[in-house]
Amino acid sequence: MSAYVEHKFKRGFILNEENLRKIHEIIIKRFNEIDDSLKPQYEILRSDSYAYITNDFKDIINEDNSAYNRILKITIFEKIDEVFYFELSFSQDDGTYIFIKGEDRDLVYLLLSDLRTYLNNDVNKRIIVDNRSVKNIIYYTQMLMSAVAFLLLFFNISSKASCAISFESAIKTQNLQEKLNYLVYQSYAKDYSNVNTYLTTFVMIFLIFIFASLFLNKLIQRVVIYFYPFNVFLFGKKNIEYEKTTEIKSKILWTIIVGLIISLVAGFIVFFLTNKQ
């Protein structure tokens, strides 16, 4: 009795020469259990509307893969009449998909297991950032910023209320101790004086972010994909471009992280030194 299996990978791929060689090796190893003459075929679709089929995976490695003729899809397949059918596809738009059908059930399951294990561990490791994912990121960021804005507003109102009560009490009371308490409170009131500035700045940033998220959803998605690409064929010029952009992105991220840490440390130092005076 024949069997068939199929599997759609949830994560995106980064496919390079080393990965392609290993995939070829895994497939050949299992194919030899059926027929030593079996060789996987490779179908390549490019952005310049050119398509071809080859038996040599090195043709893919030697692809120019530049902006105008980049690889869009690679399908690895083989068929023996009604006895066996194999297909493994990598698509820039649809991700990774496997379909295997054959009379040898053990071969079908073992080949799927070998490929799925390798791909999950070394190739398909990137979270797919689609339009829905970007919307979720924007939504949860908005919720977090709303909570922070609410807390700032709450503390601002609370500090004003406390100051008003203390001031009214200090004016009306004849108790010297209460007047002294008010003066002591005033000496610490400067710690809360910046709340208005923080609140105004944060609300402005919050409104700008909401406006941007409503009208620049595609732009945000492109920025995210630029820093975290997926479904990429690292052959030819694309591999060189990927290495350069990875280096640039690493420098940008490190600059931001280090700058943020320095700013926070400097802020805490100034805060503590100011309070001690």
Helices and strands as residue ranges (DSSP letters): E 3-8, E 14-16, H 17-31, E 41-46, E 51-54, H 58-61, E 71-80, E 84-91, E 95-102, H 105-118, I 119-123, H 131-172, H 176-189, G 190-192, H 195-215, H 217-227, E 232-234, H 237-276
